[in-house]
Amino acid sequence: MENEVFHFENSNGWEDLGKGVQRQIAVHNQVMMLTKVKFEEGARGELHQHPHTQISYVKSGVFHYTIGNVVHVMKEGDSCIISGNIVHGCECIVAGV
């Protein structure tokens, strides 16, 4: 990443993570990271955890989103915040970002 303070659209390429998931890392520091993630219908963001605080915003699509032991359906315009080291993931019900 060339600059960790600013991110300009399309300055970083998209990574194919396989199984219908692609991501583009935007900006990050020691405590937070911003990425864009594209999901095909049925694709999963497998359960995982990391030290960064994460904020998720659904630009499009519908997702079953898991944070700890709680699952919610999230759709366009919805958002959530996940503290560092909390297990989380999602399943894409309708393709989206």
Backbone bond lengths (Angstrom), bond angles and torsions (degrees), N, CA, C in turn:
res aa  C-N    CA-C-N  psi(-1)  N-CA   C-N-CA  omega(-1)  CA-C   N-CA-C  phi
1 M - - - 1.443 - - 1.517 108.38 -
2 E 1.302 115.92 129.19 1.456 120.73 -175.21 1.525 112.79 -74.16
3 N 1.343 117.17 -38.06 1.449 120.77 -175.60 1.519 108.98 -139.40
4 E 1.319 118.23 124.15 1.454 121.28 -177.44 1.524 113.24 -92.89
5 V 1.328 118.62 4.86 1.451 121.77 178.68 1.524 110.92 -103.92
6 F 1.322 117.77 -42.01 1.454 122.99 179.93 1.516 110.42 -115.51
7 H 1.313 115.94 150.34 1.462 121.60 170.52 1.514 107.78 -130.45
8 F 1.307 116.54 129.35 1.455 122.09 178.43 1.520 108.30 -111.58
9 E 1.330 115.61 132.24 1.457 121.55 -176.20 1.529 111.24 -45.81
10 N 1.312 115.27 133.11 1.468 124.54 177.53 1.524 114.29 67.11
11 S 1.346 118.30 11.93 1.466 118.68 175.39 1.523 110.58 -77.65
12 N 1.316 117.47 -23.62 1.463 122.81 174.79 1.515 107.51 -115.07
13 G 1.313 116.94 140.88 1.457 120.77 178.81 1.519 112.44 -77.55
14 W 1.307 115.08 168.33 1.458 122.09 175.40 1.520 109.20 -88.04
15 E 1.339 117.15 137.54 1.467 123.27 175.83 1.524 108.25 -99.83
16 D 1.317 116.82 132.50 1.459 120.65 174.10 1.516 107.67 -86.44
17 L 1.334 116.35 112.57 1.461 121.13 -179.78 1.525 111.72 -89.42
18 G 1.324 117.20 -2.20 1.453 121.89 -179.99 1.515 112.22 85.01
19 K 1.309 115.20 166.20 1.470 123.21 176.20 1.525 112.64 55.38
20 G 1.356 116.59 34.66 1.458 120.35 175.11 1.511 116.11 83.74
21 V 1.344 117.35 17.96 1.468 121.13 -178.60 1.532 109.53 -125.15
22 Q 1.340 115.64 132.72 1.460 122.37 174.01 1.525 108.11 -129.97
23 R 1.342 116.86 148.02 1.458 118.77 176.61 1.521 111.12 -138.23
24 Q 1.332 113.11 155.84 1.458 122.28 175.39 1.524 106.58 -130.42
25 I 1.326 117.07 114.58 1.458 120.83 178.09 1.526 108.28 -77.10
26 A 1.333 115.67 130.84 1.460 120.57 -179.20 1.528 109.32 -100.65
27 V 1.331 118.27 -87.21 1.457 122.20 -178.39 1.523 109.91 -127.14
28 H 1.338 115.93 157.44 1.458 119.86 177.26 1.519 110.57 -160.37
29 N 1.333 114.13 160.06 1.461 121.54 170.30 1.524 107.02 -141.46
30 Q 1.314 118.26 -160.53 1.458 120.37 -174.96 1.533 113.27 -69.64
31 V 1.327 118.44 -22.55 1.468 120.52 -174.36 1.522 115.06 -115.97
32 M 1.324 118.92 -16.48 1.453 120.63 -176.34 1.518 111.20 -145.29
33 M 1.338 116.37 148.70 1.455 122.49 177.54 1.517 108.92 -136.78
34 L 1.324 117.02 141.42 1.452 122.61 174.90 1.521 108.39 -115.34
35 T 1.327 115.69 124.38 1.459 121.09 174.79 1.518 108.56 -133.46
36 K 1.322 115.77 156.26 1.468 121.93 169.74 1.524 105.69 -105.70
37 V 1.312 116.42 137.59 1.461 120.16 -179.02 1.522 108.90 -132.26
38 K 1.337 116.36 128.07 1.465 122.59 176.52 1.524 108.40 -102.44
39 F 1.330 116.10 134.42 1.458 121.92 179.36 1.518 110.59 -123.59
40 E 1.320 116.59 134.27 1.455 121.39 167.96 1.525 107.33 -82.55
41 E 1.319 116.87 156.98 1.458 120.32 177.72 1.524 110.04 -54.82
42 G 1.326 116.36 132.22 1.458 122.23 -179.85 1.512 114.95 88.27
43 A 1.337 117.61 -11.77 1.471 120.81 179.51 1.525 109.79 -70.98
44 R 1.328 115.33 155.74 1.468 120.97 -178.18 1.524 111.10 -126.51
45 G 1.291 113.15 141.60 1.452 121.37 163.63 1.525 104.08 -95.50
46 E 1.319 116.75 96.44 1.471 121.22 -172.22 1.525 111.53 -55.20
47 L 1.332 115.81 150.67 1.463 120.59 177.75 1.523 109.52 -56.58
48 H 1.325 115.88 131.79 1.458 121.37 -178.76 1.527 108.69 -159.33
49 Q 1.312 116.20 174.21 1.461 121.66 174.10 1.515 108.44 -147.54
50 H 1.319 116.11 157.34 1.460 122.96 179.32 1.523 108.64 -157.16
51 P 1.318 117.76 162.82 1.464 119.90 -175.65 1.534 114.09 -71.78
52 H 1.348 118.06 -20.01 1.459 120.64 -178.89 1.523 111.96 -71.01
53 T 1.328 117.34 142.29 1.460 121.54 164.95 1.521 106.35 -70.90
54 Q 1.322 116.63 140.91 1.457 120.98 -177.91 1.518 109.23 -126.34
55 I 1.320 116.49 134.91 1.455 122.14 170.46 1.518 106.02 -114.54
56 S 1.323 116.52 127.89 1.462 121.04 177.86 1.520 109.30 -111.33
57 Y 1.322 115.55 136.18 1.464 123.70 176.73 1.520 107.07 -129.02
58 V 1.310 116.95 127.75 1.469 120.88 179.95 1.525 108.53 -90.09
59 K 1.326 115.36 109.89 1.464 121.47 178.18 1.526 110.30 -78.26
60 S 1.340 115.64 -37.02 1.458 120.96 179.36 1.519 108.50 -159.66
61 G 1.325 116.75 161.20 1.457 120.96 177.54 1.520 112.43 93.68
62 V 1.341 114.79 -177.01 1.468 122.84 178.23 1.520 107.57 -136.41
63 F 1.339 116.62 136.61 1.452 122.22 -174.33 1.529 111.19 -137.01
64 H 1.329 117.44 143.53 1.456 122.56 162.58 1.520 104.28 -87.87
65 Y 1.310 117.85 115.47 1.456 122.49 -174.24 1.520 108.88 -112.32
66 T 1.323 116.86 127.19 1.457 122.90 -179.29 1.526 110.05 -110.23
67 I 1.335 115.68 128.78 1.460 122.08 173.06 1.519 105.86 -130.67
68 G 1.321 116.70 114.03 1.462 120.17 -174.40 1.521 108.99 61.57
69 N 1.327 117.20 -122.87 1.467 121.55 179.43 1.517 112.84 -101.69
70 V 1.335 117.82 12.05 1.462 121.83 -176.43 1.523 109.67 -108.75
71 V 1.347 115.83 134.67 1.464 121.69 176.99 1.524 108.42 -122.25
72 H 1.339 116.05 130.78 1.464 121.97 176.10 1.519 108.74 -131.40
73 V 1.324 116.01 151.36 1.458 121.19 169.88 1.522 106.77 -84.27
74 M 1.335 116.07 126.89 1.456 121.17 178.12 1.511 108.55 -118.88
75 K 1.345 115.75 139.55 1.458 121.39 -179.35 1.523 109.78 -136.91
76 E 1.320 116.42 -179.62 1.455 122.56 -175.21 1.526 112.16 -43.46
77 G 1.340 115.29 126.28 1.451 122.20 178.02 1.521 114.59 92.51
78 D 1.347 118.16 -13.98 1.466 121.33 179.61 1.526 110.12 -78.88
79 S 1.335 116.06 155.07 1.463 120.69 177.85 1.520 110.14 -149.14
80 C 1.330 115.55 164.74 1.461 121.83 177.26 1.521 108.47 -153.57
81 I 1.329 115.31 163.55 1.462 121.11 175.99 1.526 107.81 -125.45
82 I 1.319 115.92 137.75 1.461 122.26 -177.39 1.518 107.59 -125.43
83 S 1.305 116.58 118.43 1.462 120.84 177.52 1.528 109.99 -66.24
84 G 1.307 116.21 156.54 1.453 121.15 178.44 1.526 112.12 -56.11
85 N 1.315 115.07 144.82 1.465 124.67 175.55 1.526 115.15 69.26
86 I 1.344 118.90 14.45 1.459 122.42 173.80 1.529 107.92 -93.42
87 V 1.326 117.14 132.26 1.470 121.46 178.90 1.526 108.58 -68.35
88 H 1.341 115.78 131.91 1.457 121.40 -178.91 1.520 110.87 -154.15
89 G 1.318 115.75 162.51 1.453 122.18 178.24 1.516 109.69 179.66
90 C 1.334 116.99 -179.25 1.451 119.58 -179.66 1.526 110.43 -152.71
91 E 1.328 114.16 161.23 1.464 122.44 172.64 1.525 106.56 -125.34
92 C 1.329 116.77 130.23 1.447 121.73 -177.42 1.536 109.53 -85.13
93 I 1.329 115.34 121.42 1.468 121.77 179.12 1.523 110.39 -93.24
94 V 1.341 117.10 -40.64 1.468 123.94 174.76 1.516 105.83 -128.19
95 A 1.344 118.22 127.75 1.460 122.69 -176.41 1.526 111.80 -46.53
96 G 1.333 115.67 140.63 1.454 118.95 -178.88 1.502 114.01 -175.15
97 V 1.325 114.47 -171.65 1.468 124.18 -178.02 1.523 108.17 -126.13
